[in-house]
Amino acid sequence: MNTKIWMSSPHMGGTEEQFVKEAFTTNWIAPLGPNVNGFEQDLELFLGNGSHAAALSSGTAGLHLGLVLLGVKAGDEVICQTMTFSATANPINYMGATPVFVDSESDTWNMSPALLEKAIEDRMAIGKKPKAIIPVHLYGMPAKMDSIMAIAHHYQIPVLEDAAEAIGSSIHGQKCGTFGEIGVLSFNGNKIITTSGGGALVSQSSRIVKDARFLATQARDEAPHYQHSQIGYNYRMSNLCAGVGRGQMEVLAKRIEQRRSIYNQYHSHLAGKKGISFHEELPGYFSNRWLTTILIDPKEAGFTREDLRLALEKDNIESRPLWKPMHMQPVFDGCPFYGDGTSEHLFEIGLCLPSGSNLSNDDMKRIFAVIDSLVK
Ligand SMILES: *Cc1c(COP(=O)(O)O)cnc(C)c1O
């Protein structure tokens, strides 16, 4: 059997172990310490735009805290991009609130500004003004933030930006995660850089990030004993994981370059092939190309995305359909949905290809050989 080719696997830069070793040497084996502070500073510097960052145990924790900090309460409604990973929507339910799903547009595959506005108007007409809007930058491709932020400002609804897949992506130089009131990053094992598991909540407001750190460490009031006047969470990143993060930050720019190069290799290999299209950047848009994704029109191409997925699987190569929209998931049955069929269509014909920055030339040759066996 050929060795397994993963879609996206961890890729260490080399200095991670030094930071972790230092944590051992100094006995900072806790959810605080110099690596946590250092990692936060690295993130703030990288994001720019006056960003503040709180390192957390996961991106999901960041989204949960984001909703808490935006004042979402049980019975509220929160607008959420339907085409995404379940971790975007689950925290809405943790709050006892209801997700209102909004479809994608076909340029970026992210939240449609037109359908967002329709959803807001419609919910307001029944006295249910949404408490927050959660757009996502899928596969590293920035959502149409200019239009989304304009709508959010018009209706005075805060934006919680799920940038879990999009560290380093930008629109006209402004980094994803810095558009909304709050942004969330993920450092899960399959993301472009990883801390094995981890995330961050970022904001231009130092008060919001200070409050996030407070809530993430059990909401302890200042007192010699344990004193609490709010419900807290245990969501802080450990100093060991943050050590991995500091090492990964040293290679982030390189990882983005490598992922973009993988995308370019697929793009030139498949240029002009019938029925195959890519997730293209709009002018001024920059994607970190976390995953290379293609759309396969079966009528034009002569095969389906499932034909290609199975052919790759047979050669021990991992690929996966695009995110199955949340409004199609049994667990979110009955939630309001504003759509026009775009995300359902993308899910039906889209495939995520192996995209790791550690793919070798031989790996790419193997992948191309399988693709070429189907492509005309
Ligand atoms: C990975 C991911 C998350 C969750 O991040 P974790 O760190 O795994 O909790 C949230 N949203 C999207 C879109 C993701 O891809």
The ligand as a Gaussian input file, in Angstrom:
#p B3LYP/6-31G(d) Opt

LIG

0 1
 C      -11.439000      24.707000      12.714000
 C      -12.625000      25.583000      12.662000
 C      -13.268000      26.044000      13.832000
 C      -12.975000      25.507000      15.188000
 O      -11.710000      25.630000      15.657000
 P      -11.161000      24.595000      16.765000
 O       -9.872000      25.218000      17.153000
 O      -11.015000      23.269000      16.098000
 O      -12.146000      24.560000      17.887000
 C      -14.294000      26.959000      13.705000
 N      -14.715000      27.386000      12.512000
 C      -14.150000      26.952000      11.368000
 C      -14.663000      27.490000      10.083000
 C      -13.112000      26.025000      11.409000
 O      -12.586000      25.570000      10.266000

